[in-house]
Amino acid sequence: MSNFLFEDFEPITPATWKQKIQVDLKGADYNETLLWQTDEGITVRPFYTKEDRTNTKINIPKKGYNICQTIFVDDEKIANSLALNALKRGANTIQFKASKPFDPKTLIKGFPGKTLLYFKFTFLDSDFQTKLAEFCDSENTFIQTDIIGNLAEVGNWFINLKEDHQQLEKIVEVSNNCISVSGDLYQNAGANISQQLAYTLAHANEYLNHFGKEVASKIHFNFAVGSNYFFEIAKLRAFRILWESLLNEYDVKNGEAHIFTQPSLRNKTIYDYNVNMLRTTSECMSAILGSSNTISNVSYDEIYHKSNEFGERISRNQLLILQQESYLKEAQNFADGAYYIETITNQLAEKALAIFQQIEKAGGFLQQLKAGVIQRKISEAALKEEESFNHNKIVLLGTNMQINKADKMKQDLELYPFVKQRNIKTLITPIVRKRLSESIEKQRLDNE
């Protein structure tokens, strides 16, 4: 491209920009006025220039993202009908969730060839899961088995430590894409972004330590994205850098992370619930530009309504609009060369790597979970975030700002939208998913 339009302009250095800003501030302190510190310890500046470019090569998917519809399997025929309908109406990928074994032949009857499938279970059954893997197209099937994630969230193994690992070993022997790492748990529990990255990486490293580097290609990742738009883009890109760096240490080359992403539930609300659609739109954009392989949106009423056609159609159409009408079909590399995003991507990766190294020096992720260190760190970060929310430094429109007092929800709750108390004995303290607005919402419900 010709530079004739720019030949008459002198290049402007960062020092020149800063000098001009200081003049315009008319005596106000530059550092106190325009710099702000994130919970991750990153200082955000008011401007970035080409000198901030890192030119870090990130191994991202070569094609566009998949639009996924999530369906719970209670009755195979009903789930099959819902899935076929979703595929006809814009989805090209299905995630099935199940709490018990099912008949896969009935469940995926009539599916178009090469349909990408995800299976997420709240149980562990190696016989069933190996048969499922053998029945389905192995290249296009992801079995989201995460025994460590279950321990972290529930506080117990599915069965016990030995049996869980033995069953997973059987699944790994005959299956591709059969180990999932639940990074979404840490986000929904309130961990800051550098913690999310570090814990997800250390979590995955436990599987590499147990099975060896040969299992690297069978590991994939679940992430949740919140409303911190640019930082969430940077988070996913930073994880790709971290995962490839870790695999290089195992002498695994060209290791590309497969990332399944959903919007966070942590910032979703039951009051002024339509605002949830704005939140998920922003979050889906972060997931796209952050280079997710597959995105499954959550409906605006996910936290308080049973699954329904309207909510699922809206959530699916949000992704379709972004893909087809907003020209984001193949936008995974749009952030390349963005000074700000490149800078925070590398800063997040560096912060996360430092935490990861601390975890490994202390015995690894499982050891830190058993000692309660991971839970304590997440609790501290979550408490800090909740304090910011309570002091309106974090704003959820309609909940802690511009509240509609006429909004009533008590009669509209089909699901219990708050953390449920469990009275069971656990091996470790579980990591609990909790929404920011729960305390305020409980008070408002009591006063209706």
C-alpha positions as a Markdown table, in Angstrom:
| # | Residue | x | y | z |
|---|---|---|---|---|
| 1 | Met | 0.0 | 0.0 | 0.0 |
| 2 | Ser | 1.3 | 3.5 | -0.9 |
| 3 | Asn | 2.3 | 5.7 | 2.0 |
| 4 | Phe | 1.9 | 9.0 | 0.1 |
| 5 | Leu | -1.0 | 10.1 | 2.3 |
| 6 | Phe | 1.2 | 9.8 | 5.4 |
| 7 | Glu | 4.5 | 11.3 | 4.1 |
| 8 | Asp | 3.6 | 14.8 | 5.3 |
| 9 | Phe | 3.0 | 13.6 | 8.9 |
| 10 | Glu | 5.8 | 13.3 | 11.4 |
| 11 | Pro | 5.7 | 10.1 | 13.5 |
| 12 | Ile | 4.5 | 10.8 | 17.1 |
| 13 | Thr | 6.4 | 9.0 | 19.9 |
| 14 | Pro | 4.8 | 7.8 | 23.2 |
| 15 | Ala | 6.7 | 10.5 | 25.0 |
| 16 | Thr | 5.1 | 13.2 | 22.8 |
| 17 | Trp | 1.6 | 11.7 | 23.4 |
| 18 | Lys | 2.2 | 11.7 | 27.2 |
| 19 | Gln | 3.5 | 15.3 | 27.1 |
| 20 | Lys | 0.4 | 16.5 | 25.3 |
| 21 | Ile | -1.9 | 14.6 | 27.7 |
| 22 | Gln | -0.1 | 16.2 | 30.7 |
| 23 | Val | -0.7 | 19.7 | 29.2 |
| 24 | Asp | -4.4 | 18.9 | 28.7 |
| 25 | Leu | -4.7 | 17.7 | 32.3 |
| 26 | Lys | -3.9 | 21.2 | 33.5 |
| 27 | Gly | -1.9 | 20.2 | 36.5 |
| 28 | Ala | -3.8 | 17.0 | 37.5 |
| 29 | Asp | -1.5 | 14.1 | 38.1 |
| 30 | Tyr | -1.2 | 11.7 | 35.1 |
| 31 | Asn | -0.7 | 8.6 | 37.2 |
| 32 | Glu | -3.6 | 9.2 | 39.6 |
| 33 | Thr | -6.0 | 10.5 | 37.0 |
| 34 | Leu | -5.5 | 8.2 | 34.0 |
| 35 | Leu | -3.9 | 5.0 | 35.2 |
| 36 | Trp | -6.0 | 2.2 | 36.8 |
| 37 | Gln | -5.0 | -1.0 | 38.4 |
| 38 | Thr | -6.9 | -4.3 | 37.7 |
| 39 | Asp | -7.5 | -7.1 | 40.2 |
| 40 | Glu | -4.8 | -9.0 | 38.3 |
| 41 | Gly | -2.3 | -6.4 | 39.1 |
| 42 | Ile | -2.1 | -4.9 | 35.6 |
| 43 | Thr | -1.8 | -1.2 | 35.1 |
| 44 | Val | -4.0 | 0.0 | 32.3 |
| 45 | Arg | -2.7 | 3.1 | 30.4 |
| 46 | Pro | -4.8 | 5.7 | 28.5 |
| 47 | Phe | -3.1 | 5.0 | 25.2 |
| 48 | Tyr | -1.0 | 2.3 | 23.5 |
| 49 | Thr | 1.3 | 2.7 | 20.4 |
| 50 | Lys | 3.1 | 0.4 | 18.0 |
| 51 | Glu | 6.0 | 0.3 | 20.5 |
| 52 | Asp | 3.7 | -1.9 | 22.7 |
| 53 | Arg | 3.2 | -4.5 | 20.0 |
| 54 | Thr | 4.6 | -7.9 | 21.0 |
| 55 | Asn | 4.1 | -9.7 | 17.7 |
| 56 | Thr | 3.5 | -12.9 | 19.6 |
| 57 | Lys | 2.3 | -15.7 | 17.3 |
| 58 | Ile | -0.8 | -17.4 | 18.6 |
| 59 | Asn | -1.9 | -20.8 | 17.3 |
| 60 | Ile | -5.6 | -20.1 | 16.6 |
| 61 | Pro | -8.2 | -22.1 | 14.7 |
| 62 | Lys | -8.1 | -21.7 | 10.9 |
| 63 | Lys | -11.8 | -21.6 | 10.4 |
| 64 | Gly | -14.7 | -19.9 | 12.0 |
| 65 | Tyr | -16.4 | -20.7 | 15.3 |
| 66 | Asn | -19.1 | -23.4 | 15.8 |
| 67 | Ile | -22.6 | -22.4 | 17.1 |
| 68 | Cys | -23.6 | -24.9 | 19.8 |
| 69 | Gln | -27.0 | -25.6 | 21.3 |
| 70 | Thr | -26.9 | -27.2 | 24.8 |
| 71 | Ile | -29.6 | -29.9 | 25.5 |
| 72 | Phe | -30.2 | -31.9 | 28.6 |
| 73 | Val | -30.9 | -35.6 | 28.0 |
| 74 | Asp | -33.7 | -37.0 | 30.0 |
| 75 | Asp | -35.6 | -38.7 | 27.3 |
| 76 | Glu | -33.5 | -39.7 | 24.2 |
| 77 | Lys | -36.4 | -39.1 | 21.7 |
| 78 | Ile | -37.2 | -35.7 | 23.0 |
| 79 | Ala | -33.6 | -34.6 | 23.2 |
| 80 | Asn | -33.1 | -35.9 | 19.6 |
| 81 | Ser | -36.1 | -33.8 | 18.4 |
| 82 | Leu | -34.8 | -30.7 | 20.1 |
| 83 | Ala | -31.3 | -31.2 | 18.7 |
| 84 | Leu | -32.6 | -31.7 | 15.1 |
| 85 | Asn | -34.7 | -28.6 | 15.4 |
| 86 | Ala | -31.7 | -26.6 | 16.7 |
| 87 | Leu | -29.6 | -27.9 | 13.8 |
| 88 | Lys | -32.2 | -26.9 | 11.3 |
| 89 | Arg | -32.4 | -23.4 | 12.8 |
| 90 | Gly | -28.8 | -22.4 | 12.7 |
| 91 | Ala | -26.8 | -24.4 | 15.2 |
| 92 | Asn | -24.1 | -26.7 | 13.7 |
| 93 | Thr | -23.0 | -28.3 | 17.0 |
| 94 | Ile | -24.8 | -29.9 | 19.9 |
| 95 | Gln | -23.7 | -30.3 | 23.5 |
| 96 | Phe | -25.6 | -33.0 | 25.4 |
| 97 | Lys | -25.7 | -33.0 | 29.1 |
| 98 | Ala | -26.7 | -36.2 | 31.0 |
| 99 | Ser | -26.9 | -37.5 | 34.5 |
| 100 | Lys | -27.3 | -41.2 | 33.5 |
| 101 | Pro | -26.4 | -43.5 | 30.5 |
| 102 | Phe | -28.6 | -43.3 | 27.4 |
| 103 | Asp | -29.1 | -44.9 | 24.0 |
| 104 | Pro | -26.8 | -43.0 | 21.6 |
| 105 | Lys | -28.4 | -44.5 | 18.6 |
| 106 | Thr | -31.7 | -43.0 | 19.4 |
| 107 | Leu | -30.2 | -39.7 | 20.6 |
| 108 | Ile | -28.3 | -38.8 | 17.4 |
| 109 | Lys | -30.6 | -40.5 | 14.9 |
| 110 | Gly | -31.0 | -38.4 | 11.7 |
| 111 | Phe | -28.0 | -36.1 | 12.5 |
| 112 | Pro | -26.2 | -34.7 | 9.4 |
| 113 | Gly | -22.8 | -36.3 | 8.9 |
| 114 | Lys | -19.8 | -34.7 | 10.6 |
| 115 | Thr | -22.0 | -32.9 | 13.2 |
| 116 | Leu | -19.7 | -31.8 | 16.0 |
| 117 | Leu | -20.9 | -33.3 | 19.3 |
| 118 | Tyr | -20.0 | -32.6 | 23.0 |
| 119 | Phe | -21.1 | -34.9 | 25.8 |
| 120 | Lys | -21.0 | -33.6 | 29.4 |
| 121 | Phe | -21.8 | -36.0 | 32.2 |
| 122 | Thr | -22.4 | -35.7 | 35.9 |
| 123 | Phe | -21.4 | -39.4 | 36.3 |
| 124 | Leu | -18.4 | -41.6 | 35.4 |
| 125 | Asp | -19.0 | -44.9 | 33.6 |
| 126 | Ser | -16.1 | -46.1 | 31.5 |
| 127 | Asp | -18.1 | -49.0 | 29.9 |
| 128 | Phe | -20.8 | -46.6 | 28.7 |
| 129 | Gln | -18.4 | -43.8 | 27.7 |
| 130 | Thr | -16.1 | -46.1 | 25.7 |
| 131 | Lys | -19.1 | -47.6 | 23.8 |
| 132 | Leu | -20.3 | -44.0 | 23.1 |
| 133 | Ala | -16.9 | -43.1 | 21.8 |
| 134 | Glu | -16.9 | -46.1 | 19.5 |
| 135 | Phe | -20.4 | -45.4 | 18.2 |
| 136 | Cys | -19.8 | -41.8 | 17.4 |
| 137 | Asp | -17.4 | -40.2 | 14.9 |
| 138 | Ser | -14.2 | -39.9 | 17.0 |
| 139 | Glu | -12.9 | -36.8 | 15.2 |
| 140 | Asn | -16.1 | -34.9 | 15.7 |
| 141 | Thr | -17.0 | -36.1 | 19.3 |
| 142 | Phe | -15.8 | -34.5 | 22.5 |
| 143 | Ile | -16.5 | -36.4 | 25.7 |
| 144 | Gln | -16.2 | -33.8 | 28.5 |
| 145 | Thr | -14.9 | -36.0 | 31.2 |
| 146 | Asp | -13.1 | -34.2 | 34.1 |
| 147 | Ile | -12.5 | -36.2 | 37.3 |
| 148 | Ile | -10.4 | -33.4 | 38.8 |
| 149 | Gly | -13.0 | -30.8 | 37.9 |
| 150 | Asn | -15.7 | -32.9 | 39.6 |
| 151 | Leu | -13.5 | -33.2 | 42.7 |
| 152 | Ala | -12.9 | -29.4 | 42.7 |
| 153 | Glu | -16.6 | -28.6 | 42.4 |
| 154 | Val | -18.3 | -31.3 | 44.4 |
| 155 | Gly | -15.6 | -32.0 | 46.9 |
| 156 | Asn | -15.5 | -35.7 | 46.2 |
| 157 | Trp | -14.3 | -38.0 | 43.4 |
| 158 | Phe | -17.0 | -39.6 | 41.4 |
| 159 | Ile | -16.2 | -42.9 | 43.1 |
| 160 | Asn | -12.8 | -42.7 | 44.7 |
| 161 | Leu | -9.3 | -41.5 | 43.6 |
| 162 | Lys | -8.1 | -44.9 | 42.4 |
| 163 | Glu | -11.3 | -46.0 | 40.7 |
| 164 | Asp | -11.8 | -42.6 | 39.0 |
| 165 | His | -8.3 | -42.8 | 37.5 |
| 166 | Gln | -8.7 | -46.4 | 36.4 |
| 167 | Gln | -12.0 | -45.7 | 34.7 |
| 168 | Leu | -10.5 | -42.6 | 33.0 |
| 169 | Glu | -7.6 | -44.7 | 31.8 |
| 170 | Lys | -10.0 | -47.1 | 30.1 |
| 171 | Ile | -11.7 | -44.2 | 28.4 |
| 172 | Val | -8.4 | -42.7 | 27.3 |
| 173 | Glu | -7.3 | -46.0 | 25.8 |
| 174 | Val | -10.1 | -46.1 | 23.2 |
| 175 | Ser | -11.2 | -42.5 | 22.8 |
| 176 | Asn | -10.1 | -39.3 | 21.3 |
| 177 | Asn | -11.0 | -35.9 | 22.7 |
| 178 | Cys | -12.0 | -37.5 | 26.0 |
| 179 | Ile | -10.5 | -35.3 | 28.8 |
| 180 | Ser | -12.1 | -31.9 | 29.6 |
| 181 | Val | -10.6 | -29.2 | 31.8 |
| 182 | Ser | -13.3 | -27.1 | 33.5 |
| 183 | Gly | -11.8 | -23.7 | 33.5 |
| 184 | Asp | -15.4 | -22.3 | 33.6 |
| 185 | Leu | -15.6 | -23.3 | 37.2 |
| 186 | Tyr | -13.0 | -20.9 | 38.4 |
| 187 | Gln | -14.6 | -17.9 | 36.6 |
| 188 | Asn | -18.0 | -18.7 | 37.9 |
| 189 | Ala | -16.7 | -19.0 | 41.4 |
| 190 | Gly | -15.1 | -15.5 | 41.3 |
| 191 | Ala | -11.4 | -16.1 | 40.4 |
| 192 | Asn | -9.7 | -13.2 | 38.7 |
| 193 | Ile | -8.5 | -13.7 | 35.1 |
| 194 | Ser | -4.8 | -14.5 | 35.9 |
| 195 | Gln | -6.0 | -17.1 | 38.4 |
| 196 | Gln | -8.4 | -18.6 | 35.9 |
| 197 | Leu | -5.6 | -19.1 | 33.4 |
| 198 | Ala | -3.2 | -20.5 | 36.0 |
| 199 | Tyr | -5.6 | -22.9 | 37.6 |
| 200 | Thr | -6.8 | -24.2 | 34.2 |
| 201 | Leu | -3.2 | -24.7 | 33.1 |
| 202 | Ala | -2.2 | -26.4 | 36.4 |
| 203 | His | -5.4 | -28.5 | 36.2 |
| 204 | Ala | -4.5 | -29.8 | 32.7 |
| 205 | Asn | -1.0 | -30.4 | 33.8 |
| 206 | Glu | -2.2 | -33.0 | 36.4 |
| 207 | Tyr | -3.5 | -35.0 | 33.4 |
| 208 | Leu | -0.2 | -34.7 | 31.6 |
| 209 | Asn | 1.7 | -35.8 | 34.7 |
| 210 | His | -0.5 | -38.8 | 35.1 |
| 211 | Phe | -0.9 | -40.0 | 31.5 |
| 212 | Gly | 2.2 | -38.5 | 29.8 |
| 213 | Lys | 2.5 | -36.2 | 26.9 |
| 214 | Glu | 0.7 | -38.7 | 24.6 |
| 215 | Val | -2.6 | -37.6 | 26.1 |
| 216 | Ala | -2.1 | -33.9 | 25.2 |
| 217 | Ser | -4.1 | -34.2 | 21.9 |
| 218 | Lys | -7.1 | -35.7 | 23.8 |
| 219 | Ile | -7.4 | -32.7 | 26.3 |
| 220 | His | -9.8 | -29.8 | 25.6 |
| 221 | Phe | -11.0 | -26.9 | 27.6 |
| 222 | Asn | -14.2 | -25.3 | 28.9 |
| 223 | Phe | -14.1 | -21.5 | 29.6 |
| 224 | Ala | -16.6 | -19.0 | 30.8 |
| 225 | Val | -16.3 | -15.3 | 29.7 |
| 226 | Gly | -17.5 | -12.3 | 31.7 |
| 227 | Ser | -18.3 | -8.7 | 30.7 |
| 228 | Asn | -14.7 | -7.3 | 30.9 |
| 229 | Tyr | -14.7 | -7.2 | 27.1 |
| 230 | Phe | -11.1 | -6.7 | 26.1 |
| 231 | Phe | -9.7 | -8.6 | 29.0 |
| 232 | Glu | -11.8 | -11.6 | 28.1 |
| 233 | Ile | -10.6 | -11.5 | 24.5 |
| 234 | Ala | -7.0 | -11.4 | 25.9 |
| 235 | Lys | -7.7 | -14.2 | 28.4 |
| 236 | Leu | -8.5 | -16.8 | 25.7 |
| 237 | Arg | -5.6 | -15.7 | 23.5 |
| 238 | Ala | -3.3 | -15.8 | 26.6 |
| 239 | Phe | -4.4 | -19.3 | 27.3 |
| 240 | Arg | -3.4 | -20.5 | 23.9 |
| 241 | Ile | 0.1 | -19.1 | 24.5 |
| 242 | Leu | 0.3 | -20.8 | 27.9 |
| 243 | Trp | -0.9 | -24.2 | 26.6 |
| 244 | Glu | 1.5 | -24.2 | 23.7 |
| 245 | Ser | 4.4 | -23.2 | 26.0 |
| 246 | Leu | 3.5 | -26.0 | 28.5 |
| 247 | Leu | 3.4 | -28.6 | 25.7 |
| 248 | Asn | 6.7 | -27.4 | 24.4 |
| 249 | Glu | 8.1 | -28.4 | 27.8 |
| 250 | Tyr | 6.8 | -31.9 | 27.2 |
| 251 | Asp | 8.3 | -31.8 | 23.7 |
| 252 | Val | 4.9 | -31.7 | 22.1 |
| 253 | Lys | 5.0 | -29.4 | 19.0 |
| 254 | Asn | 2.1 | -27.4 | 17.5 |
| 255 | Gly | -0.2 | -28.1 | 20.3 |
| 256 | Glu | -3.4 | -26.1 | 19.6 |
| 257 | Ala | -5.9 | -25.8 | 22.5 |
| 258 | His | -9.5 | -26.7 | 21.6 |
| 259 | Ile | -11.7 | -24.2 | 23.5 |
| 260 | Phe | -15.4 | -24.5 | 24.3 |
| 261 | Thr | -16.8 | -21.3 | 25.7 |
| 262 | Gln | -20.0 | -20.1 | 27.3 |
| 263 | Pro | -21.0 | -16.8 | 28.9 |
| 264 | Ser | -20.5 | -16.6 | 32.6 |
| 265 | Leu | -23.5 | -16.9 | 35.0 |
| 266 | Arg | -21.7 | -14.9 | 37.7 |
| 267 | Asn | -22.9 | -11.6 | 36.4 |
| 268 | Lys | -26.4 | -12.7 | 35.4 |
| 269 | Thr | -29.5 | -11.4 | 37.3 |
| 270 | Ile | -33.1 | -12.3 | 37.9 |
| 271 | Tyr | -34.2 | -8.7 | 38.0 |
| 272 | Asp | -34.2 | -6.7 | 34.8 |
| 273 | Tyr | -33.4 | -10.0 | 33.2 |
| 274 | Asn | -33.5 | -8.7 | 29.6 |
| 275 | Val | -30.2 | -6.9 | 30.4 |
| 276 | Asn | -28.7 | -10.5 | 30.4 |
| 277 | Met | -29.1 | -10.5 | 26.6 |
| 278 | Leu | -26.8 | -7.4 | 26.4 |
| 279 | Arg | -24.3 | -9.1 | 28.7 |
| 280 | Thr | -24.3 | -12.4 | 26.7 |
| 281 | Thr | -23.9 | -10.5 | 23.4 |
| 282 | Ser | -20.8 | -8.8 | 24.6 |
| 283 | Glu | -19.5 | -12.0 | 26.1 |
| 284 | Cys | -20.1 | -14.0 | 22.9 |
| 285 | Met | -18.2 | -11.3 | 21.0 |
| 286 | Ser | -15.3 | -11.7 | 23.4 |
| 287 | Ala | -15.5 | -15.5 | 22.9 |
| 288 | Ile | -15.4 | -15.1 | 19.1 |
| 289 | Leu | -12.6 | -12.5 | 19.0 |
| 290 | Gly | -10.7 | -14.5 | 21.6 |
| 291 | Ser | -10.6 | -17.4 | 19.2 |
| 292 | Ser | -13.0 | -20.0 | 20.7 |
| 293 | Asn | -13.5 | -23.1 | 18.6 |
| 294 | Thr | -17.1 | -23.6 | 19.8 |
| 295 | Ile | -19.5 | -21.2 | 21.6 |
| 296 | Ser | -22.7 | -22.2 | 23.4 |
| 297 | Asn | -24.7 | -19.2 | 24.5 |
| 298 | Val | -26.8 | -19.1 | 27.6 |
| 299 | Ser | -30.4 | -17.8 | 27.5 |
| 300 | Tyr | -31.4 | -14.7 | 29.3 |
| 301 | Asp | -33.6 | -16.7 | 31.7 |
| 302 | Glu | -31.1 | -19.6 | 32.2 |
| 303 | Ile | -30.9 | -19.0 | 36.0 |
| 304 | Tyr | -34.5 | -18.9 | 36.9 |
| 305 | His | -36.5 | -20.6 | 34.1 |
| 306 | Lys | -36.6 | -24.2 | 32.9 |
| 307 | Ser | -35.3 | -24.8 | 29.4 |
| 308 | Asn | -37.7 | -23.2 | 26.9 |
| 309 | Glu | -38.0 | -22.7 | 23.2 |
| 310 | Phe | -38.1 | -18.9 | 23.3 |
| 311 | Gly | -35.0 | -18.5 | 25.4 |
| 312 | Glu | -33.0 | -21.0 | 23.5 |
| 313 | Arg | -34.0 | -19.5 | 20.1 |
| 314 | Ile | -33.0 | -16.0 | 21.2 |
| 315 | Ser | -29.6 | -17.2 | 22.5 |
| 316 | Arg | -28.9 | -19.1 | 19.3 |
| 317 | Asn | -29.9 | -16.2 | 17.2 |
| 318 | Gln | -27.5 | -13.9 | 19.0 |
| 319 | Leu | -24.7 | -16.0 | 17.8 |
| 320 | Leu | -26.2 | -16.2 | 14.3 |
| 321 | Ile | -26.4 | -12.4 | 14.1 |
| 322 | Leu | -22.8 | -12.0 | 15.2 |
| 323 | Gln | -21.8 | -14.6 | 12.6 |
| 324 | Gln | -23.9 | -13.7 | 9.6 |
| 325 | Glu | -24.9 | -10.0 | 10.0 |
| 326 | Ser | -21.9 | -8.6 | 12.0 |
| 327 | Tyr | -19.4 | -10.3 | 9.7 |
| 328 | Leu | -17.6 | -12.2 | 12.6 |
| 329 | Lys | -17.8 | -15.6 | 10.9 |
| 330 | Glu | -14.1 | -15.9 | 10.7 |
| 331 | Ala | -12.9 | -13.3 | 13.1 |
| 332 | Gln | -10.6 | -15.2 | 15.5 |
| 333 | Asn | -7.5 | -13.2 | 14.3 |
| 334 | Phe | -9.2 | -9.8 | 14.4 |
| 335 | Ala | -7.3 | -8.9 | 17.6 |
| 336 | Asp | -3.9 | -9.5 | 15.9 |
| 337 | Gly | -1.9 | -6.2 | 15.9 |
| 338 | Ala | -4.2 | -4.5 | 18.4 |
| 339 | Tyr | -1.7 | -2.7 | 20.7 |
| 340 | Tyr | -3.9 | -2.8 | 23.8 |
| 341 | Ile | -5.1 | -6.4 | 23.4 |
| 342 | Glu | -1.6 | -7.7 | 22.6 |
| 343 | Thr | -0.2 | -5.9 | 25.7 |
| 344 | Ile | -2.7 | -7.3 | 28.2 |
| 345 | Thr | -2.6 | -10.7 | 26.5 |
| 346 | Asn | 1.1 | -11.0 | 27.3 |
| 347 | Gln | 0.7 | -9.4 | 30.8 |
| 348 | Leu | -2.0 | -11.9 | 31.7 |
| 349 | Ala | 0.1 | -14.8 | 30.4 |
| 350 | Glu | 3.0 | -13.7 | 32.5 |
| 351 | Lys | 0.9 | -13.2 | 35.7 |
| 352 | Ala | -0.7 | -16.6 | 35.1 |
| 353 | Leu | 2.6 | -18.3 | 34.5 |
| 354 | Ala | 4.0 | -17.0 | 37.8 |
| 355 | Ile | 1.0 | -18.4 | 39.7 |
| 356 | Phe | 1.3 | -21.7 | 37.8 |
| 357 | Gln | 5.0 | -22.0 | 38.8 |
| 358 | Gln | 4.1 | -21.4 | 42.4 |
| 359 | Ile | 1.5 | -24.2 | 42.3 |
| 360 | Glu | 4.0 | -26.6 | 40.7 |
| 361 | Lys | 6.7 | -25.8 | 43.3 |
| 362 | Ala | 4.1 | -26.5 | 46.1 |
| 363 | Gly | 3.4 | -30.0 | 44.8 |
| 364 | Gly | 0.9 | -29.4 | 41.9 |
| 365 | Phe | -2.7 | -28.5 | 41.5 |
| 366 | Leu | -4.2 | -31.6 | 43.2 |
| 367 | Gln | -2.0 | -31.1 | 46.3 |
| 368 | Gln | -3.0 | -27.4 | 46.5 |
| 369 | Leu | -6.7 | -28.4 | 46.2 |
| 370 | Lys | -6.4 | -30.9 | 49.0 |
| 371 | Ala | -4.6 | -28.3 | 51.2 |
| 372 | Gly | -7.4 | -25.8 | 50.5 |
| 373 | Val | -5.0 | -23.2 | 49.0 |
| 374 | Ile | -6.8 | -22.9 | 45.6 |
| 375 | Gln | -10.2 | -22.5 | 47.3 |
| 376 | Arg | -8.8 | -19.8 | 49.7 |
| 377 | Lys | -7.3 | -17.8 | 46.8 |
| 378 | Ile | -10.5 | -18.0 | 44.8 |
| 379 | Ser | -12.5 | -17.0 | 47.9 |
| 380 | Glu | -10.3 | -14.0 | 48.5 |
| 381 | Ala | -10.7 | -12.9 | 44.8 |
| 382 | Ala | -14.5 | -13.4 | 44.9 |
| 383 | Leu | -14.8 | -11.4 | 48.1 |
| 384 | Lys | -12.9 | -8.6 | 46.6 |
| 385 | Glu | -15.2 | -8.6 | 43.6 |
| 386 | Glu | -18.3 | -8.8 | 45.8 |
| 387 | Glu | -17.1 | -5.8 | 47.8 |
| 388 | Ser | -16.6 | -3.8 | 44.5 |
| 389 | Phe | -20.1 | -4.8 | 43.5 |
| 390 | Asn | -21.6 | -3.8 | 46.9 |
| 391 | His | -19.9 | -0.4 | 46.6 |
| 392 | Asn | -21.1 | 0.1 | 43.0 |
| 393 | Lys | -17.6 | -0.1 | 41.5 |
| 394 | Ile | -18.9 | -3.1 | 39.5 |
| 395 | Val | -22.3 | -2.2 | 38.1 |
| 396 | Leu | -25.1 | -4.6 | 37.2 |
| 397 | Leu | -27.8 | -2.5 | 35.6 |
| 398 | Gly | -31.2 | -3.0 | 37.2 |
| 399 | Thr | -29.7 | -4.7 | 40.2 |
| 400 | Asn | -27.4 | -2.3 | 42.0 |
| 401 | Met | -27.9 | 0.7 | 39.8 |
| 402 | Gln | -31.1 | 2.2 | 38.1 |
| 403 | Ile | -33.3 | -0.3 | 40.0 |
| 404 | Asn | -36.9 | -0.7 | 38.9 |
| 405 | Lys | -38.7 | -1.1 | 42.2 |
| 406 | Ala | -41.9 | -2.2 | 40.4 |
| 407 | Asp | -40.1 | -5.3 | 39.0 |
| 408 | Lys | -41.4 | -8.4 | 40.8 |
| 409 | Met | -40.0 | -11.9 | 40.3 |
| 410 | Lys | -41.2 | -14.1 | 43.2 |
| 411 | Gln | -44.0 | -15.7 | 41.1 |
| 412 | Asp | -41.8 | -16.1 | 38.0 |
| 413 | Leu | -39.1 | -18.4 | 39.5 |
| 414 | Glu | -39.3 | -21.9 | 38.1 |
| 415 | Leu | -35.8 | -22.8 | 39.3 |
| 416 | Tyr | -34.0 | -21.9 | 42.5 |
| 417 | Pro | -31.5 | -19.2 | 41.4 |
| 418 | Phe | -29.2 | -19.2 | 44.4 |
| 419 | Val | -26.4 | -21.4 | 45.8 |
| 420 | Lys | -27.9 | -24.5 | 47.3 |
| 421 | Gln | -26.8 | -25.7 | 50.7 |
| 422 | Arg | -25.5 | -29.2 | 50.7 |
| 423 | Asn | -25.1 | -31.3 | 53.9 |
| 424 | Ile | -22.8 | -34.0 | 52.6 |
| 425 | Lys | -19.3 | -35.1 | 53.8 |
| 426 | Thr | -16.6 | -34.1 | 51.4 |
| 427 | Leu | -12.9 | -34.9 | 51.0 |
| 428 | Ile | -12.0 | -31.3 | 50.3 |
| 429 | Thr | -13.8 | -27.9 | 50.4 |
| 430 | Pro | -15.6 | -27.5 | 47.1 |
| 431 | Ile | -15.2 | -24.5 | 44.8 |
| 432 | Val | -18.7 | -23.0 | 44.6 |
| 433 | Arg | -20.2 | -21.3 | 41.6 |
| 434 | Lys | -22.0 | -18.1 | 42.9 |
| 435 | Arg | -23.6 | -15.1 | 41.2 |
| 436 | Leu | -22.6 | -11.6 | 42.3 |
| 437 | Ser | -26.2 | -10.4 | 42.9 |
| 438 | Glu | -27.5 | -13.2 | 45.0 |
| 439 | Ser | -27.6 | -11.4 | 48.4 |
| 440 | Ile | -29.3 | -8.3 | 46.9 |
| 441 | Glu | -31.9 | -10.5 | 45.1 |
| 442 | Lys | -32.7 | -12.5 | 48.2 |
| 443 | Gln | -33.5 | -9.3 | 50.0 |
| 444 | Arg | -35.7 | -8.0 | 47.2 |
| 445 | Leu | -37.6 | -11.3 | 47.0 |
| 446 | Asp | -38.2 | -11.2 | 50.7 |
| 447 | Asn | -39.6 | -7.7 | 50.5 |
| 448 | Glu | -42.0 | -8.3 | 47.6 |
